[in-house]
Amino acid sequence: MPYAKTGDGIRLYWEECGTGDPVVFIHEYAGDYRSWGPQVRFFARRYRCIAFNARGYPPSDVPLADAAYSQAIAREDVIAVMDAAGARVAHVVGHSMGAYTALHVALDHPQRCRSLVAAGCGWGSQPGNREAMMVLARETGEMFRNEGIVAAARKYASAPMRAQFQAKDPRGFEEFVRWMSEHSAEGHALTMFNLQLRRPTIAELEPRLRGLHLPTLVIVGDEDEPCLDGSLMLKRTIANAGLLMLPCAGHTINSEEPAAFNGALAEFFAAVEHGRWRARPAV
């Protein structure tokens, strides 16, 4: 089993499939490397797909100190995985929590990114909703810590932004819940308290994002209410960003709508590789 070693000694489990230019996939809070199965199976035909589990998500290590988790640490963990895989430059694809991390990789290590995809990004960045988000984040962390992973996973999966996934693909949704129930409850709690709760909002990142010129694709479902504002902020702020909003779709977008998601990424990667991605042409 391949592991990347971080600067603070944490082991991160990663897998790869396929050959070609690297694509690095960064999972959401409720997911893990397996969440990217529909993408790996599709893109491994043409790309080298690299997916990993964040710290706190077995079989990656689950450090038990609060100081072992932060947005900056999550950013550097991606670089550690890329280094371990020998991927000097990659298309960087993140979903939700992973999309926030992908943004920070792009901001602080743009030379390592060929392009950026931010899917379902924006939870906690709704204008005027910061305090409510912080309360919900604390309650979520306590739920995982106090109720255990199986019960907490089922409750967390029942959020309205995942209802479309459950309705469209009951089998896929149950697989999603089962995989989450195999995670570490303490890893989820520590990640929520120290990464999700403390990370800057997209609005707070705006001055830095205005200086980001990487080819960027933002993807969001139109029923992913907590992420709509954040996705629009990214589109309006990143000079070379395009926005794709999928209709009647929720938060777990890469699993809920794999054909549309994969098709959008395939066209985006091809446009970038041929120098044809022009989100805002000069007029």
DRENKOLLO-391095 format. One record per atom (N, C-alpha, C): x, y, z. Coordinates in steps of 0.2 Angstrom, whole numbers, padded with zeros to 4 digits, always signed. Example, Ala and Ser with C-alpha at 12.3 -4.5 7.8 and 13.67 -1.06 7.14 Angstrom:
<sites>
+0066-0028+0039;+0062-0022+0039;+0066-0016+0039;+0064-0011+0035;+0068-0005+0036;+0064+0000+0039;
</sites>
This chain:
<sites>
+0004-0006+0000;+0000+0000+0000;+0004+0006+0000;+0004+0011-0005;+0008+0017-0005;+0006+0022+0000;+0011+0025+0003;+0009+0030+0008;+0014+0036+0006;+0011+0042+0007;+0015+0048+0007;+0017+0050+0014;+0023+0053+0015;+0025+0055+0022;+0025+0063+0022;+0021+0066+0027;+0021+0073+0027;+0027+0076+0031;+0027+0082+0031;+0032+0085+0035;+0032+0084+0043;+0026+0083+0045;+0025+0081+0052;+0025+0074+0054;+0027+0070+0049;+0027+0063+0050;+0021+0059+0049;+0015+0062+0046;+0009+0058+0045;+0009+0054+0039;+0007+0048+0039;+0006+0044+0033;+0000+0045+0029;+0000+0047+0023;-0006+0048+0019;-0007+0042+0014;-0012+0038+0014;-0013+0033+0009;-0015+0036+0002;-0012+0034-0003;-0014+0036-0010;-0014+0030-0015;-0018+0031-0020;-0018+0026-0025;-0018+0030-0032;-0015+0026-0037;-0015+0029-0044;-0018+0024-0049;-0020+0026-0054;-0022+0022-0060;-0022+0025-0066;-0019+0022-0071;-0018+0025-0078;-0012+0028-0079;-0011+0030-0085;-0004+0033-0087;-0006+0040-0091;-0001+0044-0091;-0002+0051-0095;-0001+0056-0090;-0004+0062-0092;-0003+0068-0087;-0007+0067-0081;-0004+0069-0075;-0007+0068-0069;-0013+0072-0068;-0018+0069-0064;-0024+0072-0061;-0024+0070-0054;-0025+0075-0050;-0025+0074-0042;-0032+0075-0040;-0035+0071-0037;-0042+0071-0034;-0042+0072-0027;-0045+0077-0024;-0045+0079-0017;-0053+0078-0014;-0054+0074-0010;-0061+0072-0008;-0064+0077-0003;-0070+0076-0002;-0075+0080+0002;-0074+0077+0009;-0078+0081+0014;-0078+0079+0021;-0081+0072+0022;-0086+0071+0018;-0090+0065+0019;-0087+0059+0015;-0082+0060+0011;-0079+0055+0006;-0073+0053+0008;-0070+0049+0003;-0063+0047+0004;-0060+0046-0004;-0055+0043-0004;-0052+0042-0011;-0057+0038-0016;-0061+0033-0012;-0066+0029-0016;-0071+0033-0019;-0072+0039-0017;-0078+0044-0019;-0076+0046-0027;-0070+0045-0029;-0068+0047-0035;-0068+0041-0040;-0071+0036-0038;-0072+0030-0043;-0074+0031-0050;-0080+0035-0050;-0083+0036-0057;-0078+0041-0061;-0074+0045-0058;-0069+0049-0062;-0063+0045-0064;-0060+0041-0059;-0054+0037-0060;-0056+0032-0066;-0061+0028-0066;-0063+0024-0071;-0063+0027-0078;-0065+0033-0078;-0066+0036-0084;-0060+0039-0087;-0056+0043-0082;-0050+0047-0084;-0044+0043-0084;-0044+0037-0081;-0038+0033-0082;-0036+0030-0089;-0041+0031-0093;-0040+0029-0100;-0035+0033-0103;-0034+0040-0101;-0030+0045-0104;-0025+0048-0099;-0027+0048-0093;-0023+0051-0088;-0020+0047-0082;-0015+0049-0079;-0013+0046-0073;-0017+0049-0067;-0022+0045-0064;-0026+0047-0059;-0023+0046-0052;-0023+0051-0048;-0020+0050-0041;-0026+0052-0036;-0028+0048-0032;-0033+0050-0027;-0030+0047-0020;-0031+0051-0015;-0029+0049-0008;-0034+0051-0003;-0032+0048+0003;-0036+0050+0009;-0033+0055+0013;-0037+0060+0015;-0034+0065+0019;-0032+0063+0026;-0028+0066+0030;-0027+0064+0037;-0033+0064+0041;-0034+0059+0045;-0040+0058+0049;-0045+0053+0046;-0043+0051+0040;-0047+0046+0036;-0043+0040+0035;-0044+0035+0038;-0040+0028+0037;-0041+0026+0030;-0036+0022+0027;-0030+0020+0031;-0025+0025+0031;-0026+0032+0030;-0021+0037+0032;-0021+0038+0039;-0016+0040+0042;-0016+0041+0049;-0021+0046+0052;-0023+0045+0058;-0028+0049+0062;-0024+0052+0068;-0020+0057+0067;-0017+0061+0073;-0023+0063+0077;-0021+0063+0084;-0026+0065+0089;-0025+0072+0092;-0021+0076+0089;-0020+0082+0092;-0023+0087+0087;-0027+0092+0090;-0030+0098+0086;-0025+0101+0082;-0019+0102+0084;-0014+0106+0080;-0012+0102+0074;-0014+0096+0073;-0012+0092+0067;-0017+0093+0061;-0022+0097+0062;-0027+0099+0057;-0027+0106+0056;-0027+0108+0050;-0029+0115+0048;-0029+0115+0040;-0031+0121+0038;-0032+0122+0031;-0025+0122+0027;-0020+0125+0031;-0013+0125+0028;-0010+0119+0028;-0011+0115+0033;-0009+0108+0033;-0012+0104+0028;-0018+0104+0027;-0022+0101+0021;-0019+0102+0015;-0017+0109+0014;-0014+0111+0007;-0007+0108+0006;-0003+0107+0012;+0003+0104+0011;+0003+0097+0010;-0002+0094+0013;-0003+0087+0012;-0004+0085+0005;-0008+0089+0001;-0008+0088-0006;-0001+0088-0010;+0003+0093-0008;+0009+0093-0011;+0014+0087-0009;+0013+0084-0003;+0016+0078-0001;+0014+0072-0005;+0008+0072-0006;+0006+0066-0010;+0008+0067-0017;+0008+0073-0020;+0011+0074-0027;+0018+0072-0027;+0022+0074-0022;+0029+0073-0022;+0030+0065-0021;+0026+0062-0017;+0027+0055-0017;+0026+0051-0023;+0021+0054-0027;+0019+0051-0033;+0023+0053-0039;+0028+0058-0038;+0032+0060-0043;+0028+0065-0048;+0023+0068-0046;+0019+0072-0050;+0021+0079-0049;+0025+0082-0054;+0028+0089-0053;+0022+0094-0054;+0018+0092-0059;+0012+0097-0061;+0006+0092-0062;+0000+0095-0060;-0006+0091-0061;-0012+0095-0062;-0017+0092-0066;-0024+0095-0065;-0026+0094-0058;-0028+0099-0054;-0030+0098-0047;-0038+0098-0047;-0041+0093-0044;-0048+0093-0044;-0050+0092-0037;-0054+0096-0034;-0057+0096-0027;-0064+0096-0027;-0067+0093-0022;-0074+0093-0021;-0075+0095-0014;-0079+0100-0013;-0082+0103-0006;-0076+0105-0002;-0075+0101+0004;-0069+0102+0008;-0062+0102+0004;-0062+0097-0001;-0057+0096-0005;-0056+0102-0010;-0062+0105-0012;-0061+0111-0017;-0058+0117-0013;-0060+0118-0007;-0057+0123-0003;-0049+0122-0003;-0047+0116-0001;-0040+0114-0001;-0037+0115-0008;-0040+0113-0013;-0037+0114-0020;-0036+0121-0021;-0041+0126-0019;-0040+0133-0020;-0033+0135-0017;-0032+0133-0011;-0026+0135-0007;-0020+0132-0010;-0020+0126-0013;-0015+0123-0017;-0013+0128-0023;-0019+0130-0026;-0018+0134-0032;-0015+0141-0030;-0017+0144-0025;-0015+0150-0022;-0007+0150-0020;-0005+0145-0017;+0001+0145-0014;+0006+0141-0018;+0004+0136-0022;+0008+0132-0026;+0006+0132-0033;+0005+0138-0037;+0002+0138-0043;+0006+0135-0048;+0013+0134-0047;+0017+0131-0052;+0016+0123-0052;+0013+0121-0047;+0011+0114-0047;+0005+0112-0050;+0001+0117-0052;-0006+0116-0055;-0006+0117-0062;-0008+0113-0066;-0010+0114-0073;-0016+0117-0074;-0021+0115-0070;-0028+0118-0070;-0031+0117-0063;-0037+0120-0062;-0040+0119-0055;-0047+0118-0057;-0050+0113-0053;-0057+0112-0053;-0060+0112-0046;-0065+0116-0045;-0068+0117-0038;-0075+0115-0039;-0077+0109-0036;-0084+0107-0037;-0087+0107-0030;-0093+0110-0030;-0097+0110-0023;-0093+0114-0018;-0091+0119-0020;-0087+0124-0016;-0091+0130-0013;-0090+0131-0007;-0094+0137-0004;-0097+0136+0003;-0098+0130+0005;-0101+0129+0012;-0098+0133+0017;-0102+0137+0020;-0099+0142+0026;-0097+0149+0023;-0098+0150+0016;-0096+0156+0013;-0102+0160+0011;-0108+0158+0013;-0114+0162+0012;-0114+0169+0015;-0115+0174+0012;-0115+0181+0015;-0120+0181+0021;-0117+0184+0027;-0122+0185+0033;-0123+0178+0036;-0120+0173+0034;-0122+0166+0037;-0116+0163+0041;-0111+0167+0042;-0105+0164+0046;-0106+0162+0053;-0110+0165+0057;-0111+0163+0063;-0115+0157+0064;-0120+0156+0059;-0124+0150+0059;-0120+0144+0057;-0115+0145+0052;-0111+0140+0050;-0107+0137+0055;-0104+0142+0059;-0099+0140+0064;-0103+0136+0070;-0109+0138+0071;-0113+0134+0076;-0115+0127+0073;-0117+0126+0067;-0118+0120+0064;-0111+0116+0063;-0106+0119+0062;-0099+0115+0062;-0098+0112+0068;-0099+0116+0074;-0097+0113+0080;-0102+0108+0082;-0108+0108+0080;-0113+0103+0082;-0111+0097+0078;-0109+0098+0072;-0107+0092+0068;-0101+0088+0070;-0096+0092+0072;-0090+0089+0076;-0092+0085+0082;-0096+0088+0086;-0099+0085+0092;-0103+0079+0091;-0107+0079+0085;-0111+0073+0083;-0106+0067+0082;-0101+0068+0078;-0097+0063+0076;-0093+0060+0082;-0091+0065+0086;-0087+0063+0092;-0091+0059+0097;-0098+0061+0098;-0102+0058+0104;-0106+0053+0101;-0108+0052+0095;-0113+0047+0093;-0110+0042+0089;-0103+0042+0087;-0100+0037+0084;-0101+0037+0076;-0097+0034+0073;-0096+0035+0066;-0103+0032+0062;-0105+0027+0064;-0111+0024+0060;-0117+0028+0061;-0119+0030+0067;-0125+0034+0067;-0124+0041+0065;-0118+0044+0066;-0117+0051+0063;-0116+0051+0056;-0114+0046+0053;-0113+0046+0045;-0120+0046+0042;-0125+0042+0045;-0132+0042+0042;-0135+0048+0043;-0134+0052+0049;-0137+0058+0050;-0134+0063+0045;-0128+0063+0045;-0124+0068+0040;-0126+0068+0033;-0127+0061+0031;-0129+0060+0024;-0136+0062+0022;-0140+0063+0028;-0147+0065+0027;-0149+0073+0025;-0143+0076+0025;-0144+0084+0023;-0148+0085+0017;-0152+0090+0016;-0156+0092+0010;-0152+0092+0004;-0145+0094+0004;-0141+0095-0002;-0139+0088-0005;-0141+0083-0001;-0139+0076-0004;-0145+0072-0006;-0151+0075-0005;-0158+0072-0006;-0158+0070-0014;-0156+0074-0018;-0156+0072-0025;-0152+0066-0027;-0146+0065-0024;-0142+0059-0025;-0146+0053-0022;-0149+0053-0016;-0152+0048-0014;-0158+0046-0018;-0162+0051-0021;-0168+0049-0025;-0166+0047-0032;-0160+0049-0035;-0158+0047-0041;-0155+0040-0041;-0151+0039-0036;-0146+0033-0036;-0146+0030-0029;-0151+0027-0027;-0152+0024-0020;-0146+0019-0019;-0144+0015-0024;-0138+0011-0022;-0132+0015-0021;-0131+0019-0026;-0125+0024-0025;-0125+0027-0018;-0130+0030-0016;-0131+0034-0010;-0129+0029-0004;-0132+0023-0004;-0131+0018+0002;-0123+0016+0002;-0120+0016-0004;-0113+0015-0004;-0109+0021-0001;-0111+0027-0003;-0108+0033+0000;-0109+0033+0008;-0115+0031+0010;-0116+0031+0018;-0112+0025+0021;-0111+0020+0018;-0107+0014+0020;-0100+0016+0021;-0097+0019+0015;-0090+0021+0016;-0089+0026+0021;-0094+0031+0022;-0093+0036+0027;-0093+0032+0034;-0097+0027+0035;-0097+0024+0041;-0091+0020+0043;-0087+0019+0038;-0080+0016+0039;-0075+0020+0041;-0076+0027+0041;-0071+0032+0043;-0070+0032+0051;-0066+0037+0053;-0064+0038+0060;-0069+0043+0063;-0073+0042+0068;-0077+0047+0071;-0073+0053+0073;-0067+0051+0077;-0063+0056+0079;-0059+0060+0074;-0057+0057+0068;-0055+0060+0063;-0059+0065+0060;-0066+0063+0059;-0071+0068+0057;-0072+0074+0062;-0072+0073+0068;-0073+0078+0073;-0067+0083+0073;-0061+0080+0073;-0055+0085+0073;-0054+0089+0066;-0056+0085+0061;-0056+0089+0054;-0061+0095+0054;-0067+0093+0057;-0072+0099+0057;-0070+0104+0062;-0068+0103+0068;-0066+0108+0073;-0060+0112+0071;-0055+0109+0067;-0049+0113+0066;-0048+0115+0059;-0051+0112+0054;-0051+0114+0047;-0057+0117+0045;-0063+0114+0045;-0069+0117+0042;-0071+0123+0046;-0070+0123+0052;-0073+0128+0057;-0068+0134+0056;-0062+0133+0055;-0057+0139+0055;-0055+0141+0049;-0056+0138+0043;-0054+0140+0037;-0057+0147+0035;-0053+0151+0031;-0056+0157+0029;-0062+0156+0024;-0067+0161+0023;-0072+0160+0019;-0069+0162+0012;-0073+0161+0007;-0071+0163+0000;-0071+0171-0001;-0075+0174+0003;-0075+0181+0003;-0069+0184+0006;-0066+0181+0011;-0060+0183+0014;-0054+0181+0010;-0055+0176+0005;-0049+0175+0001;-0050+0179-0006;-0055+0183-0006;-0056+0187-0013;-0050+0191-0015;-0046+0195-0011;-0040+0198-0013;-0035+0194-0016;-0034+0188-0013;-0029+0183-0016;-0032+0180-0023;-0038+0178-0023;-0041+0175-0028;-0041+0179-0034;-0041+0186-0034;-0041+0190-0039;-0034+0190-0043;-0029+0188-0039;-0023+0187-0042;-0021+0180-0045;-0026+0176-0045;-0026+0169-0047;-0028+0169-0055;-0023+0166-0059;-0024+0166-0066;-0024+0159-0069;-0024+0154-0065;-0025+0147-0068;-0031+0146-0071;-0031+0142-0076;-0038+0140-0079;-0042+0136-0074;-0048+0138-0073;-0052+0136-0067;-0059+0134-0070;-0061+0128-0067;-0068+0127-0069;-0072+0126-0062;-0077+0129-0061;-0081+0129-0055;-0088+0125-0057;-0089+0120-0053;-0095+0116-0054;-0099+0115-0048;-0106+0116-0049;-0111+0116-0043;-0117+0114-0046;-0121+0110-0041;-0128+0108-0043;-0132+0114-0041;-0138+0115-0044;-0142+0121-0043;-0146+0120-0037;-0146+0114-0034;-0150+0112-0027;-0145+0112-0022;-0138+0113-0023;-0133+0113-0018;-0133+0120-0015;-0139+0122-0011;-0140+0129-0009;-0134+0132-0005;-0131+0128+0000;-0125+0131+0003;-0119+0133-0001;-0119+0130-0007;-0113+0132-0011;-0114+0136-0017;-0120+0138-0018;-0122+0142-0024;-0118+0149-0023;-0119+0153-0018;-0116+0159-0017;-0108+0159-0018;-0105+0154-0015;-0098+0153-0015;-0095+0152-0022;-0099+0147-0026;-0097+0146-0033;-0098+0152-0037;-0103+0156-0036;-0104+0162-0040;-0098+0167-0038;-0096+0167-0032;-0090+0172-0030;-0084+0170-0033;-0083+0163-0034;-0077+0161-0037;-0077+0163-0045;-0083+0162-0048;-0083+0164-0055;-0082+0171-0056;-0085+0175-0051;-0084+0183-0052;-0077+0185-0050;-0073+0181-0046;-0067+0183-0043;-0061+0181-0047;-0061+0175-0049;-0055+0172-0053;-0056+0174-0060;-0051+0177-0063;-0051+0180-0069;-0052+0174-0075;-0049+0169-0074;-0050+0163-0079;-0054+0158-0077;-0060+0159-0073;-0064+0154-0071;-0070+0154-0075;-0073+0148-0077;-0079+0146-0080;-0083+0143-0075;-0090+0144-0075;-0095+0141-0070;-0100+0136-0074;-0100+0130-0072;-0105+0125-0074;-0110+0124-0068;-0116+0125-0069;-0122+0124-0064;-0126+0118-0067;-0126+0113-0064;-0130+0107-0066;-0137+0107-0064;-0142+0106-0068;-0149+0107-0065;-0151+0101-0061;-0156+0102-0056;-0159+0097-0052;-0154+0093-0049;-0148+0096-0047;-0142+0092-0044;-0140+0095-0037;-0138+0090-0033;-0136+0092-0026;-0129+0092-0025;-0126+0091-0019;-0120+0092-0017;-0115+0087-0019;-0117+0080-0019;-0112+0075-0021;-0112+0074-0028;-0110+0080-0031;-0111+0081-0039;-0107+0076-0043;-0101+0074-0041;-0097+0069-0045;-0099+0062-0045;-0103+0060-0040;-0106+0054-0039;-0113+0054-0042;-0117+0059-0041;-0124+0060-0043;-0125+0061-0050;-0120+0065-0053;-0120+0066-0060;-0114+0064-0064;-0111+0058-0063;-0105+0057-0066;-0104+0058-0073;-0109+0057-0077;-0108+0058-0085;-0107+0065-0086;-0111+0069-0083;-0110+0077-0085;-0104+0079-0082;-0102+0077-0076;-0096+0079-0072;-0090+0077-0076;-0090+0071-0078;-0084+0068-0082;-0083+0072-0089;-0089+0073-0092;-0089+0076-0099;-0086+0083-0098;-0088+0087-0093;-0086+0094-0092;-0079+0094-0091;-0076+0089-0086;-0069+0089-0085;-0065+0087-0091;-0067+0083-0095;-0064+0081-0101;-0063+0086-0106;-0068+0090-0107;-0068+0096-0111;-0063+0101-0109;-0064+0102-0102;-0060+0107-0099;-0052+0106-0099;-0051+0099-0098;-0044+0097-0098;-0041+0098-0105;-0045+0096-0110;-0043+0096-0117;-0042+0104-0119;-0046+0108-0117;-0045+0115-0119;-0039+0118-0116;-0038+0116-0109;-0032+0119-0106;-0026+0116-0110;-0026+0110-0111;-0020+0107-0114;-0018+0109-0121;-0023+0112-0124;-0022+0115-0131;-0022+0122-0131;-0022+0125-0125;-0021+0132-0125;-0027+0136-0127;-0033+0133-0126;-0039+0136-0129;-0044+0137-0123;-0042+0137-0117;-0047+0139-0112;-0047+0147-0111;-0052+0150-0113;-0053+0157-0112;-0059+0159-0109;-0059+0159-0102;-0065+0161-0099;-0067+0168-0100;-0063+0172-0101;-0065+0179-0102;-0060+0182-0108;-0062+0181-0114;-0057+0184-0119;-0057+0191-0119;-0051+0194-0121;-0050+0201-0122;-0054+0204-0127;-0058+0210-0126;-0062+0213-0131;-0060+0220-0133;
</sites>
